[in-house]
């Protein structure tokens, strides 16, 4: 037996734990947006599992259409207001929300504590804004895609016309055209992200 103890002597050796370095640098903005979209998609999948395939297909359709439209001699489907308005499905979900959840939908039209004389005007304004939200989806996508294509067309035409007269200006305009093309690639991805994210929010509110 060990003297003055009930077991073998304890070792005085201290086990050194590997140091862990914590990075306090915040993630970039693009990573935050991807995380937000992933969280929204996961929440939407848990609530509406049947619509997940539809949302994914819609995201891929808008993204591929935006990217293909940057190629020369291609038809830009997302620059057409009629197509984008057809994709703005929250307009139908707003009507569905009024039919299935009339109390929740009508509760958003009037905030608590509103002055009695202003109640009709507040309800009218909230009703208009409720139906403008889905309409703004199609208009926003059309305006952004069309504006980018117009800028690319104007700068490319100027660069081509200045080749024989002003070489320096032609090179500068070609450089600007290259930068604008890269910017339009980012705009194509961002617009698809914003469109799908707002649709997810509207679907969660109205269905």
N, CA and C atoms as a LAMMPS dump frame, in Angstrom:
ITEM: TIMESTEP
0
ITEM: NUMBER OF ATOMS
621
ITEM: BOX BOUNDS ff ff ff
-5.0000000000000000e+02 5.0000000000000000e+02
-5.0000000000000000e+02 5.0000000000000000e+02
-5.0000000000000000e+02 5.0000000000000000e+02
ITEM: ATOMS id mol type element x y z
1 1 1 N 0.839 -1.197 0
2 1 2 C 0 0 0
3 1 3 C 0.864 1.232 0
4 2 1 N 0.335 2.296 -0.575
5 2 2 C 1.067 3.562 -0.628
6 2 3 C 0.865 4.315 0.665
7 3 1 N 1.945 4.866 1.22
8 3 2 C 1.794 5.587 2.499
9 3 3 C 1.027 6.874 2.329
10 4 1 N 0.116 7.105 3.338
11 4 2 C -0.658 8.355 3.435
12 4 3 C -1.491 8.623 2.179
13 5 1 N -1.86 7.624 1.449
14 5 2 C -2.713 7.845 0.272
15 5 3 C -3.447 6.562 -0.052
16 6 1 N -4.492 6.714 -0.791
17 6 2 C -5.298 5.554 -1.157
18 6 3 C -4.98 5.039 -2.543
19 7 1 N -3.979 5.543 -3.187
20 7 2 C -3.649 5.122 -4.541
21 7 3 C -2.255 5.557 -4.902
22 8 1 N -1.853 5.351 -6.124
23 8 2 C -0.514 5.734 -6.563
24 8 3 C -0.349 7.237 -6.575
25 9 1 N 0.887 7.705 -6.461
26 9 2 C 1.105 9.16 -6.422
27 9 3 C 0.687 9.795 -7.738
28 10 1 N 0.122 10.986 -7.628
29 10 2 C -0.337 11.71 -8.806
30 10 3 C 0.845 12.393 -9.485
31 11 1 N 0.796 12.404 -10.778
32 11 2 C 1.874 13.024 -11.534
33 11 3 C 1.673 14.527 -11.561
34 12 1 N 2.738 15.264 -11.459
35 12 2 C 2.69 16.72 -11.488
36 12 3 C 2.809 17.271 -12.911
37 13 1 N 2.767 16.379 -13.898
38 13 2 C 2.901 16.83 -15.282
39 13 3 C 1.627 17.519 -15.737
40 14 1 N 1.766 18.676 -16.331
41 14 2 C 0.628 19.469 -16.809
42 14 3 C 0.499 19.249 -18.308
43 15 1 N -0.67 18.806 -18.714
44 15 2 C -0.908 18.58 -20.135
45 15 3 C -1.196 19.908 -20.807
46 16 1 N -0.43 20.237 -21.795
47 16 2 C -0.572 21.511 -22.498
48 16 3 C -1.62 21.345 -23.602
49 17 1 N -2.634 22.165 -23.542
50 17 2 C -3.665 22.15 -24.556
51 17 3 C -3.213 22.984 -25.753
52 18 1 N -3.507 22.524 -26.947
53 18 2 C -3.114 23.327 -28.122
54 18 3 C -3.852 24.643 -28.135
55 19 1 N -3.118 25.681 -28.433
56 19 2 C -3.708 27.024 -28.44
57 19 3 C -4.628 27.175 -29.629
58 20 1 N -5.743 27.806 -29.402
59 20 2 C -6.735 28.034 -30.449
60 20 3 C -6.779 29.518 -30.719
61 21 1 N -6.553 29.894 -31.936
62 21 2 C -6.571 31.291 -32.32
63 21 3 C -7.958 31.656 -32.824
64 22 1 N -8.523 32.644 -32.196
65 22 2 C -9.846 33.108 -32.579
66 22 3 C -9.704 34.323 -33.48
67 23 1 N -10.34 34.251 -34.604
68 23 2 C -10.287 35.377 -35.53
69 23 3 C -11.45 36.309 -35.259
70 24 1 N -11.129 37.576 -34.978
71 24 2 C -12.15 38.576 -34.703
72 24 3 C -12.524 39.37 -35.942
73 25 1 N -11.983 38.978 -37.085
74 25 2 C -12.279 39.69 -38.313
75 25 3 C -13.672 39.318 -38.795
76 26 1 N -14.552 40.285 -39.023
77 26 2 C -15.908 39.953 -39.477
78 26 3 C -15.886 39.38 -40.877
79 27 1 N -16.818 38.48 -41.183
80 27 2 C -16.87 37.9 -42.526
81 27 3 C -17.215 38.954 -43.558
82 28 1 N -16.814 38.752 -44.79
83 28 2 C -17.126 39.733 -45.83
84 28 3 C -18.623 39.829 -46.078
85 29 1 N -19.004 40.905 -46.767
86 29 2 C -20.42 41.157 -47.015
87 29 3 C -21.043 40.075 -47.866
88 30 1 N -20.302 39.549 -48.858
89 30 2 C -20.853 38.496 -49.71
90 30 3 C -21.144 37.241 -48.901
91 31 1 N -20.266 36.934 -47.931
92 31 2 C -20.496 35.754 -47.097
93 31 3 C -21.722 35.947 -46.213
94 32 1 N -21.905 37.161 -45.691
95 32 2 C -23.098 37.433 -44.881
96 32 3 C -24.37 37.27 -45.704
97 33 1 N -24.347 37.711 -46.95
98 33 2 C -25.52 37.568 -47.806
99 33 3 C -25.801 36.105 -48.116
100 34 1 N -24.749 35.329 -48.354
101 34 2 C -24.952 33.904 -48.612
102 34 3 C -25.487 33.19 -47.375
103 35 1 N -24.978 33.576 -46.197
104 35 2 C -25.471 32.976 -44.961
105 35 3 C -26.934 33.338 -44.744
106 36 1 N -27.284 34.603 -45.015
107 36 2 C -28.679 35.027 -44.859
108 36 3 C -29.589 34.269 -45.807
109 37 1 N -29.162 34.105 -47.065
110 37 2 C -29.978 33.362 -48.015
111 37 3 C -30.117 31.903 -47.6
112 38 1 N -29.024 31.312 -47.069
113 38 2 C -29.089 29.916 -46.64
114 38 3 C -30.038 29.76 -45.462
115 39 1 N -29.985 30.709 -44.51
116 39 2 C -30.881 30.639 -43.357
117 39 3 C -32.329 30.777 -43.796
118 40 1 N -32.581 31.709 -44.716
119 40 2 C -33.945 31.886 -45.219
120 40 3 C -34.422 30.648 -45.956
121 41 1 N -33.532 30.057 -46.763
122 41 2 C -33.917 28.865 -47.5
123 41 3 C -34.199 27.698 -46.57
124 42 1 N -33.391 27.547 -45.494
125 42 2 C -33.631 26.467 -44.538
126 42 3 C -34.953 26.672 -43.804
127 43 1 N -35.211 27.914 -43.387
128 43 2 C -36.48 28.19 -42.711
129 43 3 C -37.651 27.962 -43.649
130 44 1 N -37.489 28.384 -44.909
131 44 2 C -38.559 28.191 -45.884
132 44 3 C -38.776 26.716 -46.166
133 45 1 N -37.677 25.939 -46.202
134 45 2 C -37.798 24.499 -46.449
135 45 3 C -38.534 23.803 -45.324
136 46 1 N -38.28 24.241 -44.087
137 46 2 C -38.968 23.626 -42.955
138 46 3 C -40.458 23.964 -42.937
139 47 1 N -40.787 25.19 -43.383
140 47 2 C -42.189 25.612 -43.335
141 47 3 C -42.941 25.145 -44.583
142 48 1 N -42.312 25.306 -45.756
143 48 2 C -42.967 24.956 -47.016
144 48 3 C -42.065 24.004 -47.801
145 49 1 N -41.997 22.731 -47.401
146 49 2 C -41.097 21.812 -48.123
147 49 3 C -41.523 21.569 -49.563
148 50 1 N -42.816 21.719 -49.858
149 50 2 C -43.276 21.453 -51.221
150 50 3 C -42.863 22.547 -52.2
151 51 1 N -42.544 23.743 -51.721
152 51 2 C -42.186 24.857 -52.602
153 51 3 C -40.681 25.033 -52.751
154 52 1 N -39.888 24.193 -52.124
155 52 2 C -38.437 24.348 -52.175
156 52 3 C -37.916 24.143 -53.592
157 53 1 N -38.414 23.125 -54.302
158 53 2 C -37.977 22.88 -55.667
159 53 3 C -38.359 24.03 -56.592
160 54 1 N -39.513 24.617 -56.34
161 54 2 C -39.946 25.753 -57.155
162 54 3 C -39.018 26.95 -56.96
163 55 1 N -38.652 27.241 -55.708
164 55 2 C -37.778 28.376 -55.426
165 55 3 C -36.39 28.148 -56.024
166 56 1 N -35.873 26.929 -55.903
167 56 2 C -34.563 26.625 -56.473
168 56 3 C -34.582 26.749 -57.99
169 57 1 N -35.629 26.265 -58.62
170 57 2 C -35.747 26.375 -60.079
171 57 3 C -35.868 27.83 -60.509
172 58 1 N -36.603 28.618 -59.736
173 58 2 C -36.746 30.035 -60.061
174 58 3 C -35.414 30.767 -59.943
175 59 1 N -34.636 30.451 -58.907
176 59 2 C -33.323 31.07 -58.736
177 59 3 C -32.398 30.727 -59.901
178 60 1 N -32.364 29.458 -60.29
179 60 2 C -31.504 29.046 -61.394
180 60 3 C -31.963 29.649 -62.713
181 61 1 N -33.274 29.758 -62.912
182 61 2 C -33.782 30.335 -64.156
183 61 3 C -33.384 31.802 -64.288
184 62 1 N -33.568 32.576 -63.227
185 62 2 C -33.228 34.003 -63.284
186 62 3 C -31.722 34.192 -63.427
187 63 1 N -30.947 33.414 -62.672
188 63 2 C -29.496 33.553 -62.721
189 63 3 C -28.95 33.203 -64.101
190 64 1 N -29.39 32.079 -64.657
191 64 2 C -28.903 31.669 -65.98
192 64 3 C -29.367 32.645 -67.062
193 65 1 N -30.598 33.136 -66.946
194 65 2 C -31.094 34.105 -67.927
195 65 3 C -30.294 35.407 -67.878
196 66 1 N -29.963 35.859 -66.673
197 66 2 C -29.17 37.086 -66.544
198 66 3 C -27.772 36.91 -67.114
199 67 1 N -27.166 35.761 -66.891
200 67 2 C -25.809 35.531 -67.375
201 67 3 C -25.78 35.332 -68.894
202 68 1 N -26.756 34.6 -69.42
203 68 2 C -26.791 34.366 -70.871
204 68 3 C -27.058 35.671 -71.617
205 69 1 N -27.842 36.561 -71.013
206 69 2 C -28.175 37.818 -71.693
207 69 3 C -26.964 38.729 -71.878
208 70 1 N -25.855 38.456 -71.187
209 70 2 C -24.638 39.252 -71.369
210 70 3 C -23.862 38.848 -72.607
211 71 1 N -24.197 37.716 -73.205
212 71 2 C -23.528 37.286 -74.432
213 71 3 C -24.074 38.065 -75.626
214 72 1 N -23.232 38.308 -76.624
215 72 2 C -23.711 39.044 -77.812
216 72 3 C -24.767 38.261 -78.578
217 73 1 N -25.713 39.003 -79.143
218 73 2 C -26.761 38.445 -80.007
219 73 3 C -27.605 37.402 -79.279
220 74 1 N -27.915 37.676 -78.028
221 74 2 C -28.801 36.795 -77.262
222 74 3 C -30.012 37.585 -76.794
223 75 1 N -31.08 36.874 -76.532
224 75 2 C -32.328 37.502 -76.078
225 75 3 C -32.352 37.508 -74.55
226 76 1 N -32.511 38.684 -73.979
227 76 2 C -32.538 38.826 -72.518
228 76 3 C -33.97 38.648 -72.035
229 77 1 N -34.268 37.477 -71.525
230 77 2 C -35.635 37.207 -71.06
231 77 3 C -35.985 38.037 -69.831
232 78 1 N -35.034 38.22 -68.914
233 78 2 C -35.331 38.956 -67.688
234 78 3 C -35.366 40.465 -67.891
235 79 1 N -35.085 40.941 -69.093
236 79 2 C -35.243 42.368 -69.379
237 79 3 C -36.635 42.684 -69.902
238 80 1 N -37.475 41.671 -70.057
239 80 2 C -38.85 41.857 -70.508
240 80 3 C -39.771 41.973 -69.302
241 81 1 N -40.518 43.061 -69.245
242 81 2 C -41.381 43.308 -68.094
243 81 3 C -42.477 42.26 -67.969
244 82 1 N -42.971 41.77 -69.088
245 82 2 C -44.058 40.786 -69.04
246 82 3 C -43.591 39.488 -68.368
247 83 1 N -42.376 39.046 -68.694
248 83 2 C -41.867 37.812 -68.093
249 83 3 C -41.609 38.008 -66.606
250 84 1 N -41.03 39.137 -66.247
251 84 2 C -40.74 39.386 -64.83
252 84 3 C -42.011 39.553 -64.011
253 85 1 N -43.034 40.141 -64.603
254 85 2 C -44.294 40.253 -63.884
255 85 3 C -44.941 38.89 -63.691
256 86 1 N -44.742 37.996 -64.668
257 86 2 C -45.258 36.641 -64.497
258 86 3 C -44.495 35.89 -63.409
259 87 1 N -43.217 36.224 -63.23
260 87 2 C -42.431 35.576 -62.187
261 87 3 C -42.72 36.146 -60.802
262 88 1 N -43.338 37.307 -60.752
263 88 2 C -43.631 37.927 -59.459
264 88 3 C -44.833 37.225 -58.826
265 89 1 N -44.644 35.98 -58.446
266 89 2 C -45.728 35.168 -57.898
267 89 3 C -46.278 35.676 -56.571
268 90 1 N -45.585 36.528 -55.805
269 90 2 C -46.215 37.009 -54.563
270 90 3 C -47.529 37.734 -54.78
271 91 1 N -47.786 38.246 -56.008
272 91 2 C -49.085 38.87 -56.26
273 91 3 C -50.206 37.863 -56.044
274 92 1 N -49.984 36.624 -56.48
275 92 2 C -50.974 35.572 -56.25
276 92 3 C -50.996 35.15 -54.79
277 93 1 N -49.82 35.167 -54.138
278 93 2 C -49.776 34.759 -52.736
279 93 3 C -50.431 35.791 -51.827
280 94 1 N -50.404 37.057 -52.23
281 94 2 C -51.115 38.073 -51.456
282 94 3 C -52.617 37.793 -51.472
283 95 1 N -53.137 37.474 -52.65
284 95 2 C -54.557 37.139 -52.75
285 95 3 C -54.859 35.859 -51.969
286 96 1 N -53.921 34.882 -52.046
287 96 2 C -54.1 33.644 -51.282
288 96 3 C -54.088 33.912 -49.788
289 97 1 N -53.21 34.823 -49.355
290 97 2 C -53.165 35.176 -47.941
291 97 3 C -54.449 35.839 -47.467
292 98 1 N -55.055 36.653 -48.324
293 98 2 C -56.325 37.291 -47.958
294 98 3 C -57.426 36.249 -47.833
295 99 1 N -57.381 35.211 -48.684
296 99 2 C -58.421 34.187 -48.651
297 99 3 C -58.222 33.231 -47.48
298 100 1 N -56.966 32.754 -47.271
299 100 2 C -56.709 31.735 -46.252
300 100 3 C -56.505 32.331 -44.861
301 101 1 N -55.855 33.482 -44.784
302 101 2 C -55.573 34.107 -43.493
303 101 3 C -56.083 35.542 -43.493
304 102 1 N -57.399 35.705 -43.533
305 102 2 C -57.919 37.084 -43.626
306 102 3 C -57.625 37.918 -42.388
307 103 1 N -57.661 37.294 -41.198
308 103 2 C -57.42 38.068 -39.975
309 103 3 C -55.99 38.565 -39.901
310 104 1 N -55.016 37.699 -40.228
311 104 2 C -53.613 38.111 -40.192
312 104 3 C -53.302 39.151 -41.264
313 105 1 N -53.884 38.961 -42.44
314 105 2 C -53.63 39.909 -43.523
315 105 3 C -54.235 41.266 -43.226
316 106 1 N -55.462 41.274 -42.733
317 106 2 C -56.118 42.55 -42.419
318 106 3 C -55.503 43.233 -41.212
319 107 1 N -54.873 42.462 -40.333
320 107 2 C -54.245 43.066 -39.157
321 107 3 C -53.06 43.94 -39.53
322 108 1 N -52.419 43.642 -40.663
323 108 2 C -51.285 44.457 -41.105
324 108 3 C -51.726 45.777 -41.724
325 109 1 N -52.989 45.907 -42.035
326 109 2 C -53.453 47.112 -42.705
327 109 3 C -53.627 48.289 -41.753
328 110 1 N -53.749 48.019 -40.464
329 110 2 C -53.994 49.094 -39.506
330 110 3 C -53.195 48.818 -38.241
331 111 1 N -52.313 49.739 -37.902
332 111 2 C -51.505 49.586 -36.702
333 111 3 C -52.302 50.019 -35.476
334 112 1 N -51.912 49.482 -34.335
335 112 2 C -52.623 49.783 -33.092
336 112 3 C -52.372 51.227 -32.675
337 113 1 N -53.42 51.884 -32.215
338 113 2 C -53.302 53.261 -31.753
339 113 3 C -53.389 54.296 -32.847
340 114 1 N -53.869 53.915 -34.022
341 114 2 C -53.986 54.884 -35.113
342 114 3 C -55.121 55.858 -34.834
343 115 1 N -54.97 57.12 -35.212
344 115 2 C -56.062 58.09 -35.008
345 115 3 C -57.306 57.703 -35.801
346 116 1 N -58.432 57.855 -35.19
347 116 2 C -59.686 57.443 -35.824
348 116 3 C -59.96 58.161 -37.141
349 117 1 N -59.757 59.486 -37.255
350 117 2 C -60.037 60.138 -38.556
351 117 3 C -59.132 59.658 -39.684
352 118 1 N -57.934 59.145 -39.344
353 118 2 C -56.986 58.737 -40.382
354 118 3 C -57.073 57.26 -40.738
355 119 1 N -57.968 56.526 -40.085
356 119 2 C -58.049 55.077 -40.33
357 119 3 C -58.363 54.749 -41.786
358 120 1 N -59.326 55.393 -42.45
359 120 2 C -59.578 55.039 -43.864
360 120 3 C -58.37 55.288 -44.759
361 121 1 N -57.659 56.407 -44.525
362 121 2 C -56.499 56.707 -45.363
363 121 3 C -55.353 55.727 -45.097
364 122 1 N -55.165 55.335 -43.831
365 122 2 C -54.098 54.388 -43.497
366 122 3 C -54.374 53.03 -44.133
367 123 1 N -55.634 52.587 -44.068
368 123 2 C -55.992 51.302 -44.686
369 123 3 C -55.787 51.351 -46.193
370 124 1 N -56.15 52.484 -46.82
371 124 2 C -55.975 52.617 -48.272
372 124 3 C -54.487 52.579 -48.648
373 125 1 N -53.659 53.292 -47.903
374 125 2 C -52.224 53.335 -48.197
375 125 3 C -51.588 51.959 -48.002
376 126 1 N -51.943 51.273 -46.906
377 126 2 C -51.382 49.945 -46.645
378 126 3 C -51.829 48.923 -47.679
379 127 1 N -53.058 49.056 -48.155
380 127 2 C -53.544 48.14 -49.19
381 127 3 C -52.781 48.333 -50.498
382 128 1 N -52.568 49.599 -50.855
383 128 2 C -51.807 49.883 -52.079
384 128 3 C -50.377 49.357 -51.959
385 129 1 N -49.746 49.59 -50.809
386 129 2 C -48.368 49.116 -50.62
387 129 3 C -48.29 47.594 -50.614
388 130 1 N -49.354 46.938 -50.134
389 130 2 C -49.372 45.479 -50.114
390 130 3 C -49.334 44.895 -51.518
391 131 1 N -50.03 45.534 -52.454
392 131 2 C -50.045 45.033 -53.823
393 131 3 C -48.898 45.599 -54.661
394 132 1 N -48.273 46.684 -54.21
395 132 2 C -47.148 47.244 -54.953
396 132 3 C -45.889 46.411 -54.749
397 133 1 N -45.753 45.758 -53.602
398 133 2 C -44.554 44.961 -53.321
399 133 3 C -44.26 43.931 -54.404
400 134 1 N -45.208 43.064 -54.768
401 134 2 C -44.896 42.103 -55.838
402 134 3 C -44.687 42.756 -57.19
403 135 1 N -45.393 43.868 -57.444
404 135 2 C -45.193 44.563 -58.715
405 135 3 C -43.798 45.169 -58.799
406 136 1 N -43.292 45.614 -57.654
407 136 2 C -41.952 46.205 -57.636
408 136 3 C -40.868 45.175 -57.93
409 137 1 N -41.149 43.905 -57.652
410 137 2 C -40.173 42.858 -57.964
411 137 3 C -39.867 42.803 -59.461
412 138 1 N -40.924 42.75 -60.255
413 138 2 C -40.724 42.673 -61.698
414 138 3 C -40.116 43.934 -62.272
415 139 1 N -40.556 45.094 -61.79
416 139 2 C -40.029 46.365 -62.304
417 139 3 C -38.556 46.523 -61.932
418 140 1 N -38.181 46.123 -60.711
419 140 2 C -36.789 46.262 -60.274
420 140 3 C -35.859 45.409 -61.13
421 141 1 N -36.254 44.163 -61.355
422 141 2 C -35.403 43.272 -62.154
423 141 3 C -35.284 43.765 -63.592
424 142 1 N -36.408 44.209 -64.168
425 142 2 C -36.383 44.715 -65.541
426 142 3 C -35.507 45.953 -65.666
427 143 1 N -35.638 46.882 -64.735
428 143 2 C -34.878 48.13 -64.807
429 143 3 C -33.38 47.888 -64.673
430 144 1 N -32.984 47.041 -63.744
431 144 2 C -31.555 46.798 -63.535
432 144 3 C -30.914 46.088 -64.718
433 145 1 N -31.579 45.071 -65.248
434 145 2 C -31.011 44.337 -66.374
435 145 3 C -30.98 45.206 -67.63
436 146 1 N -32.061 45.95 -67.882
437 146 2 C -32.12 46.798 -69.078
438 146 3 C -31.1 47.919 -69.022
439 147 1 N -30.937 48.54 -67.858
440 147 2 C -29.969 49.635 -67.727
441 147 3 C -28.548 49.147 -67.99
442 148 1 N -28.205 47.988 -67.468
443 148 2 C -26.871 47.457 -67.713
444 148 3 C -26.626 47.15 -69.177
445 149 1 N -27.625 46.597 -69.852
446 149 2 C -27.462 46.283 -71.272
447 149 3 C -27.348 47.554 -72.112
448 150 1 N -28.08 48.582 -71.748
449 150 2 C -27.977 49.848 -72.489
450 150 3 C -26.597 50.472 -72.335
451 151 1 N -26.052 50.431 -71.119
452 151 2 C -24.707 50.972 -70.911
453 151 3 C -23.669 50.195 -71.715
454 152 1 N -23.774 48.872 -71.705
455 152 2 C -22.826 48.056 -72.474
456 152 3 C -22.948 48.36 -73.967
457 153 1 N -24.171 48.536 -74.46
458 153 2 C -24.373 48.835 -75.884
459 153 3 C -23.785 50.186 -76.248
460 154 1 N -24.009 51.195 -75.42
461 154 2 C -23.507 52.542 -75.719
462 154 3 C -21.984 52.573 -75.711
463 155 1 N -21.369 51.982 -74.689
464 155 2 C -19.906 52.032 -74.575
465 155 3 C -19.249 51.184 -75.667
466 156 1 N -19.821 50.019 -75.974
467 156 2 C -19.239 49.191 -77.041
468 156 3 C -19.354 49.873 -78.401
469 157 1 N -20.461 50.557 -78.661
470 157 2 C -20.604 51.283 -79.927
471 157 3 C -19.596 52.43 -80.014
472 158 1 N -19.414 53.144 -78.907
473 158 2 C -18.433 54.231 -78.906
474 158 3 C -17.018 53.706 -79.106
475 159 1 N -16.691 52.594 -78.464
476 159 2 C -15.361 52.009 -78.631
477 159 3 C -15.122 51.554 -80.066
478 160 1 N -16.13 51.003 -80.688
479 160 2 C -15.974 50.544 -82.081
480 160 3 C -15.847 51.712 -83.046
481 161 1 N -16.582 52.796 -82.811
482 161 2 C -16.537 53.945 -83.716
483 161 3 C -15.265 54.763 -83.576
484 162 1 N -14.608 54.657 -82.43
485 162 2 C -13.395 55.445 -82.2
486 162 3 C -12.115 54.719 -82.586
487 163 1 N -12.219 53.52 -83.144
488 163 2 C -11.01 52.754 -83.485
489 163 3 C -10.186 53.467 -84.557
490 164 1 N -10.847 53.991 -85.583
491 164 2 C -10.129 54.589 -86.711
492 164 3 C -9.773 56.049 -86.482
493 165 1 N -10.352 56.696 -85.511
494 165 2 C -10.114 58.13 -85.309
495 165 3 C -9.273 58.413 -84.069
496 166 1 N -9.676 57.889 -82.912
497 166 2 C -8.968 58.145 -81.66
498 166 3 C -8.656 56.8 -81
499 167 1 N -7.443 56.341 -81.187
500 167 2 C -7.061 55.03 -80.646
501 167 3 C -7.044 55.057 -79.124
502 168 1 N -6.56 56.163 -78.554
503 168 2 C -6.47 56.249 -77.089
504 168 3 C -7.847 56.197 -76.448
505 169 1 N -8.776 56.954 -76.999
506 169 2 C -10.137 56.927 -76.471
507 169 3 C -10.784 55.561 -76.672
508 170 1 N -10.463 54.93 -77.769
509 170 2 C -11.017 53.6 -78.009
510 170 3 C -10.503 52.594 -76.98
511 171 1 N -9.222 52.691 -76.634
512 171 2 C -8.658 51.78 -75.634
513 171 3 C -9.27 52.053 -74.267
514 172 1 N -9.44 53.345 -73.938
515 172 2 C -10.041 53.688 -72.649
516 172 3 C -11.49 53.201 -72.564
517 173 1 N -12.217 53.384 -73.646
518 173 2 C -13.612 52.928 -73.631
519 173 3 C -13.69 51.4 -73.592
520 174 1 N -12.739 50.723 -74.224
521 174 2 C -12.711 49.258 -74.157
522 174 3 C -12.402 48.771 -72.744
523 175 1 N -11.492 49.478 -72.069
524 175 2 C -11.201 49.137 -70.673
525 175 3 C -12.429 49.364 -69.793
526 176 1 N -13.122 50.482 -70.021
527 176 2 C -14.352 50.75 -69.273
528 176 3 C -15.414 49.701 -69.573
529 177 1 N -15.469 49.249 -70.807
530 177 2 C -16.43 48.205 -71.184
531 177 3 C -16.126 46.897 -70.464
532 178 1 N -14.858 46.564 -70.34
533 178 2 C -14.473 45.337 -69.625
534 178 3 C -14.856 45.417 -68.152
535 179 1 N -14.602 46.566 -67.529
536 179 2 C -14.972 46.737 -66.119
537 179 3 C -16.482 46.685 -65.944
538 180 1 N -17.214 47.312 -66.87
539 180 2 C -18.676 47.301 -66.788
540 180 3 C -19.231 45.902 -66.982
541 181 1 N -18.592 45.108 -67.821
542 181 2 C -19.04 43.723 -68.016
543 181 3 C -18.871 42.909 -66.738
544 182 1 N -17.742 43.104 -66.059
545 182 2 C -17.549 42.428 -64.775
546 182 3 C -18.586 42.883 -63.75
547 183 1 N -18.893 44.177 -63.783
548 183 2 C -19.915 44.69 -62.872
549 183 3 C -21.281 44.093 -63.183
550 184 1 N -21.583 43.925 -64.451
551 184 2 C -22.872 43.343 -64.828
552 184 3 C -22.957 41.869 -64.452
553 185 1 N -21.833 41.175 -64.433
554 185 2 C -21.836 39.796 -63.943
555 185 3 C -22.249 39.749 -62.478
556 186 1 N -21.71 40.687 -61.697
557 186 2 C -22.096 40.755 -60.285
558 186 3 C -23.555 41.164 -60.134
559 187 1 N -24.012 42.104 -60.961
560 187 2 C -25.414 42.547 -60.896
561 187 3 C -26.355 41.404 -61.254
562 188 1 N -25.981 40.581 -62.212
563 188 2 C -26.822 39.446 -62.607
564 188 3 C -27.017 38.483 -61.444
565 189 1 N -25.949 38.211 -60.701
566 189 2 C -26.06 37.312 -59.546
567 189 3 C -26.829 37.962 -58.402
568 190 1 N -26.559 39.241 -58.156
569 190 2 C -27.212 39.932 -57.034
570 190 3 C -28.707 40.072 -57.275
571 191 1 N -29.099 40.388 -58.509
572 191 2 C -30.522 40.551 -58.798
573 191 3 C -31.279 39.238 -58.657
574 192 1 N -30.677 38.132 -59.063
575 192 2 C -31.32 36.833 -58.851
576 192 3 C -31.456 36.536 -57.362
577 193 1 N -30.424 36.864 -56.596
578 193 2 C -30.459 36.657 -55.135
579 193 3 C -31.547 37.503 -54.485
580 194 1 N -31.62 38.78 -54.84
581 194 2 C -32.611 39.681 -54.239
582 194 3 C -34.03 39.255 -54.615
583 195 1 N -34.223 38.883 -55.865
584 195 2 C -35.56 38.482 -56.32
585 195 3 C -36.061 37.275 -55.539
586 196 1 N -35.219 36.249 -55.415
587 196 2 C -35.629 35.026 -54.725
588 196 3 C -35.786 35.275 -53.229
589 197 1 N -34.907 36.094 -52.64
590 197 2 C -35.015 36.377 -51.21
591 197 3 C -36.32 37.097 -50.878
592 198 1 N -36.711 38.063 -51.693
593 198 2 C -37.966 38.778 -51.449
594 198 3 C -39.17 37.868 -51.673
595 199 1 N -39.079 36.98 -52.645
596 199 2 C -40.183 36.038 -52.856
597 199 3 C -40.346 35.125 -51.647
598 200 1 N -39.226 34.678 -51.069
599 200 2 C -39.298 33.831 -49.873
600 200 3 C -39.957 34.59 -48.726
601 201 1 N -39.58 35.85 -48.563
602 201 2 C -40.177 36.657 -47.486
603 201 3 C -41.677 36.837 -47.699
604 202 1 N -42.075 37.126 -48.95
605 202 2 C -43.501 37.324 -49.233
606 202 3 C -44.292 36.024 -49.062
607 203 1 N -43.695 34.913 -49.451
608 203 2 C -44.383 33.637 -49.29
609 203 3 C -44.556 33.278 -47.812
610 204 1 N -43.554 33.59 -46.99
611 204 2 C -43.667 33.317 -45.566
612 204 3 C -44.719 34.197 -44.901
613 205 1 N -44.919 35.393 -45.438
614 205 2 C -45.892 36.301 -44.831
615 205 3 C -47.326 35.988 -45.242
616 206 1 N -47.508 35.502 -46.464
617 206 2 C -48.854 35.418 -47.024
618 206 3 C -49.377 34.015 -47.218
619 207 1 N -48.578 32.968 -46.958
620 207 2 C -49.091 31.619 -47.144
621 207 3 C -48.826 30.794 -45.892
